[in-house]
Amino acid sequence: MLLQEPSATNPERAASDHLLASRNTSEPSKTRPKVLLVDDDGDDIFLMRTSLERKGCDVVLARSVVEALKQIGAQSFDVLVTDLHMPEAGDGFAVVTAMRHTQPEALTLVVSGYPDVSKAMSAIIMQADEVLVKPFNVEQLASFISKNKLTSKPSPKPDKESVASILDRDLAITMQQWSWRVEQVAELTSIAVAPKDRVAYLPELVKSITARLRAVRAIEVIDSPCAAAVMHGKLRCRQGYTAPLIVQESRILQVCIFETIQRNLGTVNFTAVLPDIMIIADEVDSQLKQTIDSFLRT
């Protein structure tokens, strides 16, 4: 499979982009395998899509993690083929995780370049079915999918998980969704902040929420001290934010957390979902209060 792929010409890529919308929205045949192809490289995605369609597959394209997550939530697929980097290291893992936990019977393939082989092998641990190492013969990809889809056994149904476990596991996805939603708000993007500084305390804020879910089960107003929230307020003051913008970010975080829960409805332990949601809402409000107080005192 280690054959060098040819490069697509610019006219071919232009034609592929022109046909993208109509091909992705067409009604697929019930007998054709439906493939979600995720890659931010125009040449690679053009070659793989052309090969798969020539071999009788219906292909839906996603050029980012956010697009891929939306497609996984909206449609059912037989196969996932995702690049490992889009453009950040490990982006493909977020897509694999989402597909495995929402559509466990789908054949899941991770595509990786030579420098990423050691990291990509951990995709097997994440229940990806195979790692395809670049460069490979794209003409053989459809045959590989057909053979393995027919002979592979469905993955075992995932065990039920607590909301806290899901939020810990899907932290990277939640952060991706938060960053994407923030970028859609002009008032927030008008603040010139590097992406890593914008999400600086987000992981710690989510971890405080999961810690609350595990330790304090009371469904009532509790102001648990959160060091990350205090530091977050000081940082936002230095970055030039206003109090209303901090509130907006907090609302977006809550939405993204609930989206993560919704995306995992197939595995979540429903017996505790309602109280967990109430606890999450209270904890996010508590964090916001501490952040604003720190912001005003800085």
Summary of the structure (lengths in Angstrom):
residues: 298
radius of gyration: 21.3
end to end distance: 59.0
largest distance: 63.5
contacts: 927
relative contact order: 0.11
helix: 60%
strand: 9%
